[in-house]
Amino acid sequence: MTAVEVHSSTKAKRATSPSKAGKSKPNPKQSKPAAAPAGQSDTLSRSTKQDRILSLLSQRNGATIPEMMQATEWRQHSVRGFLAGTVKKKLGLNLTSSKSDGELRRYRIVPRHGR
């Protein structure tokens, strides 16, 4: 057999071998949609995680990191990274934080004046 014949015969073997395309495994990375925290509307549970955080931050009192973690099912480092990387840098929103004695730090988006 020549090199061309060997190459073409291996292609034929591959074409006749059973394909894994017909078998589908459940994807463990696909998660169920997060349920909205108590007291919030159904539309909040159907929105993206980014929309959920932005709506929490747009409220008058803002939101704490645990509230954002519950709304998105993210871990603390992911929420903090989203606040710094997406909210502040990519979206360019004015993110402020405040902390009262004995309470958790609250983050909120404040509209910019003069623009």
Secondary structure as GFF3:
##gff-version 3
##sequence-region A 1 115
A	DSSP	alpha_helix	3	16	.	.	.	ID=ss1
A	DSSP	three_ten_helix	20	22	.	.	.	ID=ss2
A	DSSP	alpha_helix	42	46	.	.	.	ID=ss3
A	DSSP	alpha_helix	49	58	.	.	.	ID=ss4
A	DSSP	beta_strand	63	64	.	.	.	ID=ss5
A	DSSP	alpha_helix	65	72	.	.	.	ID=ss6
A	DSSP	alpha_helix	76	82	.	.	.	ID=ss7
A	DSSP	pi_helix	83	90	.	.	.	ID=ss8
A	DSSP	beta_strand	95	98	.	.	.	ID=ss9
A	DSSP	beta_strand	106	109	.	.	.	ID=ss10
###
